[in-house]
């Protein structure tokens, strides 16, 4: 028989092929990562525009008459405003004006849940391919489930014993006025992505707030879908060989290192949405497993709170103590959540197994993904808001007898000057 196994002709790698580490491919990776970040920024600006931003969040909080409703409306307001720091800033102003901290703490817990909608939207960029979408949706919703289970555990404890409120108040007295560690002006990711978002907003200027905001958010979603579609293929090609070994070694050190990495990166970029959104394409491409992504997202939860605490050190005047207390409550809530889940194996695995279950469902029927987003982030909160509007009492926590609107405004202005308004 003739020999058909002669020398194999040399192959030339081109961008997109396995093992491709060319400069052009890496340049494309950087370009599409930037497009992803611009998309996240544009969605945030669009949602803020459509929902009324801080004023819209404040109107929603008017119906937070009990802790459970506070959690749900905190989720809704943050999902609409797309910025947990904006929600935190509103809460600081309200508490400075006289709203009880006991009402503010559940809203903070809800804000933790609401901010995760960004990475869930990013995962939708892989909706066409079932297996890839399964990986992406798992990686995005493991963050959701951790926050959900944390609320279930810590909300009853806080309502009965108020440990977060008490500890945050005690620690704030030690830290207020002692130093200024604000990272205002260090948010380089925000400075890079803000110009395109501002340009799009100017392009849509003249439209109604609702229409303009919705169109802007839709354009941001389009940017995300474009970038995620290309990033999956590019990352699958470049994250092989030495690059993949570096990533594996970095994440092989255990969950503690993953938590620390997520915390540090989030403090540096000053946005948990950015940190968690960037990790989704890596999971979808198979570069990172769900159990590698999980501790990284826990670190992102802590990192965004550290940035808020640092910003609170720059607040002076009437809002100083309140800003520090609210920031510390948020930080303590996330730190204790990570500790409790880390030391109890059953709890640590619960968000992972829940995300795997939901990922498998979405692989077979995409409707599960859209139903999940609509149900958790909008339908349930909006239903509660509607019920409160229809049957709630005329008295709200935003108009107690001693409420001081001037103090609320002053505290909000101080938060903005301090650089506390991060995503």
BELWODA-V298881 format. One record per backbone hydrogen bond with DSSP energy under -0.5 kcal/mol. CO is the residue of the C=O (numbers start at 0). NH is the residue of the N-H. E is the energy in kcal/mol with one decimal. If there is no record, write none. Layout:
# BELWODA-V298881
co: {CO CO}
nh: {NH NH}
e: {E E}
This chain:
# BELWODA-V298881
co: {1 10 13 16 18 21 22 23 24 25 26 27 28 29 30 31 32 33 34 35 36 37 38 39 40 41 42 43 44 45 46 47 47 51 51 52 53 54 55 56 57 59 60 62 65 66 67 68 69 70 71 72 73 74 75 76 77 82 83 84 85 86 87 88 89 90 91 92 93 93 94 96 99 99 100 101 102 103 104 105 106 107 108 109 110 112 113 114 115 116 117 118 119 120 121 122 123 125 127 128 129 130 131 132 133 134 135 136 137 139 139 140 141 142 143 144 145 146 147 148 149 150 152 153 154 155 156 156 157 161 162 163 164 165 166 167 168 169 170 170 171 174 174 178 182 185 186 187 188 189 190 192 193 194 195 196 197 198 199 201 203 207 208 209 210 211 212 213 214 215 216 217 218 219 220 221 222 223 224 225 226 227 228 229 230 231 232 233 234 236 237 239 240 241 242 243 244 245 246 247 250 253 254 255 256 257 258 259 260 261 262 263 264 265 265 269 270 271 272 273 274 275 276 276 277 278 279 280 281 281 282 288 288 289 290 291 292 293 294 295 296 297 298 299 300 301 301 302 303 304 305 306 307 308 309 309 310 311 315 316 318 319 320 321 322 323 324 325 326 327 328 329 330 331 332 333 334 335 336 337 338 339 342 343 343 344 345 346 347 348 349 350 351 352 353 354 355 356 357 358 359 360 364 365 365 366 367 368 369 370 371 372 373 373 374 377 378 379 380 381 382 383 384 385 386 386 387 395 396 399 402 403 404 405 406 407 408 409 410 411 412 413 414 414 415 419 421 422}
nh: {3 12 16 19 20 25 26 27 28 29 30 31 32 33 34 35 36 37 38 39 40 41 42 43 44 45 46 47 48 49 50 51 52 54 55 56 57 58 59 60 61 62 63 64 69 70 71 72 73 74 75 76 77 78 79 80 81 86 87 88 89 90 91 92 93 94 95 96 97 98 97 403 102 103 104 105 106 107 108 109 110 111 112 113 114 115 116 117 119 120 121 122 123 123 124 125 126 128 129 132 133 134 135 136 137 138 139 140 141 142 143 144 145 146 147 148 149 150 151 152 153 154 156 157 158 159 160 161 161 165 166 167 168 169 170 171 172 173 173 174 175 177 178 180 185 187 190 191 192 193 194 196 197 198 199 200 201 202 203 204 206 211 212 213 214 215 216 217 218 219 220 221 222 223 224 225 226 227 228 229 230 231 232 233 234 235 236 237 238 18 239 242 244 245 246 247 248 249 250 251 253 257 258 259 260 261 262 263 264 265 266 267 268 269 270 422 274 275 276 277 278 279 279 280 281 282 283 284 286 287 285 291 292 293 294 295 296 297 298 299 300 301 302 303 304 304 305 306 307 308 309 310 311 312 180 312 313 314 318 319 322 323 324 325 326 327 328 329 330 331 332 333 334 335 336 337 338 339 340 341 342 343 344 346 347 348 349 350 351 352 353 354 355 356 357 358 359 360 361 362 363 364 367 368 369 370 371 372 373 374 375 376 377 378 379 381 382 383 384 385 386 387 388 389 390 391 391 398 399 402 404 407 408 409 410 411 412 413 414 415 416 417 418 419 418 421 84 83}
e: {-0.8 -0.6 -2.3 -1.6 -0.5 -2.0 -2.3 -2.2 -2.2 -2.4 -2.3 -2.6 -2.2 -2.3 -2.0 -2.1 -2.3 -2.6 -2.3 -2.3 -2.5 -2.8 -2.5 -2.1 -2.4 -2.5 -2.9 -2.2 -2.2 -2.5 -2.6 -1.3 -1.5 -1.1 -0.9 -2.2 -2.4 -2.0 -1.8 -2.3 -0.8 -1.8 -2.0 -2.1 -2.5 -2.2 -2.0 -2.8 -2.0 -1.9 -2.1 -2.7 -1.8 -2.2 -2.0 -3.0 -2.3 -1.7 -2.5 -2.6 -2.1 -2.4 -2.5 -2.0 -2.3 -2.8 -2.5 -1.4 -0.7 -2.4 -0.9 -3.2 -1.1 -1.2 -2.4 -0.6 -0.9 -1.9 -1.9 -2.2 -2.4 -1.8 -1.1 -2.6 -1.9 -1.2 -1.4 -1.0 -1.2 -2.1 -2.0 -1.7 -0.8 -0.7 -1.7 -1.9 -1.8 -0.7 -0.6 -2.8 -2.1 -1.8 -2.4 -3.1 -2.1 -2.1 -1.7 -2.5 -1.6 -0.5 -0.7 -2.8 -1.8 -2.1 -2.6 -2.8 -2.1 -1.9 -2.0 -1.8 -3.1 -2.3 -0.7 -2.6 -2.6 -1.9 -3.0 -0.6 -1.4 -2.2 -2.7 -2.7 -2.0 -2.3 -2.7 -1.9 -1.1 -0.7 -0.8 -1.3 -2.4 -1.7 -0.6 -0.5 -2.3 -2.1 -1.7 -1.7 -2.0 -1.7 -0.6 -1.3 -2.9 -2.4 -2.2 -2.2 -2.3 -2.0 -1.7 -1.0 -1.8 -3.0 -2.2 -2.3 -2.5 -2.2 -2.5 -2.4 -2.2 -2.0 -2.3 -2.1 -2.3 -2.2 -2.6 -2.4 -2.4 -3.0 -2.1 -1.4 -3.2 -2.1 -0.8 -2.4 -3.4 -1.6 -1.1 -2.4 -2.3 -1.2 -2.0 -1.1 -2.2 -2.2 -1.9 -2.7 -2.5 -2.1 -2.1 -1.2 -0.8 -1.6 -2.7 -2.5 -2.7 -2.4 -2.2 -2.7 -2.5 -1.8 -2.2 -2.1 -2.5 -1.8 -0.8 -0.8 -1.9 -2.6 -2.1 -2.0 -0.9 -0.8 -0.5 -0.7 -0.6 -1.8 -2.7 -2.0 -1.9 -1.3 -1.3 -0.7 -2.0 -2.4 -0.7 -0.7 -2.0 -1.6 -2.0 -1.6 -1.7 -1.5 -2.9 -2.0 -0.8 -0.5 -2.0 -1.9 -1.3 -2.2 -2.5 -2.3 -2.1 -1.0 -0.5 -0.6 -1.7 -1.3 -0.7 -1.4 -2.9 -2.1 -2.3 -2.8 -2.2 -2.5 -2.5 -2.1 -2.1 -3.3 -2.3 -1.8 -2.7 -2.8 -1.7 -2.3 -2.4 -2.8 -2.3 -2.2 -2.0 -1.1 -0.7 -0.5 -2.4 -2.0 -1.0 -0.8 -0.5 -2.7 -2.2 -2.4 -2.3 -2.3 -2.3 -2.6 -2.3 -1.7 -2.4 -1.7 -1.2 -2.6 -1.7 -1.2 -1.3 -2.7 -2.3 -2.3 -2.4 -2.7 -2.7 -1.8 -1.1 -3.9 -2.3 -2.9 -2.4 -2.3 -2.5 -2.5 -2.6 -2.6 -2.2 -2.2 -3.3 -0.5 -1.8 -1.7 -0.5 -1.9 -0.6 -1.7 -2.3 -2.5 -2.4 -2.1 -2.2 -2.0 -2.1 -1.9 -2.1 -1.8 -0.6 -1.9 -0.9 -2.0 -0.6 -0.6}
